[in-house]
Amino acid sequence: YQRRVRGVPTRSLSWCAAVNRKTKYITLCCIMLFCLIFVVLLSSFYADPVLVKMNSPGPSERLSKEAWTDKAAGEEVSNEVIASVERIIGDTKQFLKKVAVVESNLGRAPGTFRAGYYGGIFQVDRIGFKATQDTRAHPALKAKIHKIKLAYGIDWLAADWTDARKPIYSAIASRLFISSRIT
């Protein structure tokens, strides 16, 4: 004897319900897979080219030893760090070089590396340096700081004003300070 509901055996009803559950599960999985593929494609479409090229470990910018040396000065090292920083963070149309010339004669002026002052070639003062790390007041700096991390391996938020005696740190601080004032 089989029990019948509305003329259909109960066994058939349970089989239909199982098929219906499987279909719903497969449909849900397909929708989730489609959404995942869509997000991946969308994120790669909007990816920053500087970030995309950084699939390899280590900094992408290669600088001379002098660019990383305390109290290094002169036109050669100044041009090198200015070109590199402008390539990563954005062009200033020679404004960064003019700052270095006016502030310290490219690091050659007496008093550029005076005791107790760590502004470096670009003479970035302590308050200005700290402003370059204030991403709450200047949210646009976050993307630039991320590019610095990728390009140079520098954790800018952990950097100290005393690091600005190195030309690369001084150039980055100066460029970020300019960015924070115009955006």
Salt bridges, closest charged atoms under 4 A:
ASP48 OD2 - LYS147 NZ 3.48
GLU61 OE1 - ARG87 NH2 2.78
GLU75 OE2 - LYS97 NZ 3.31
ASP91 OD2 - LYS93 NZ 3.58
ASP163 OD1 - LYS166 NZ 3.78
